[in-house]
Amino acid sequence: KATTMKLLVVAVIACIMLIGFADPASGCKDCSCVICGPGGEPCPGCSARVPVCKDLINIMEGLERQVRQCACGEQVWLF
């Protein structure tokens, strides 16, 4: 167990170091690639982060309500 744990710790540290040295979505040098996504500008065809976040939260709340009511059999007044 101790050897496995040590190997796991070394692997995690190596992954952290590799991620730290990697360029995030650097694109290509000879094209007009622009970094987009959660940390920057919205990607083409995507809304800004705040509206997308609100929409996803609403979808998840609706799904949770449906699971509680239909799959778990909870009464509506419980949630």
Residue pairs with C-beta under 8 A, 6 or more apart in sequence:
24 35
24 39
25 35
25 36
25 37
26 35
27 33
27 34
27 35
34 41
35 41
36 42
36 43
36 44
36 46
37 43
38 49
42 48
42 49
46 52
47 55
64 79
65 79
68 74
68 78
68 79
69 76
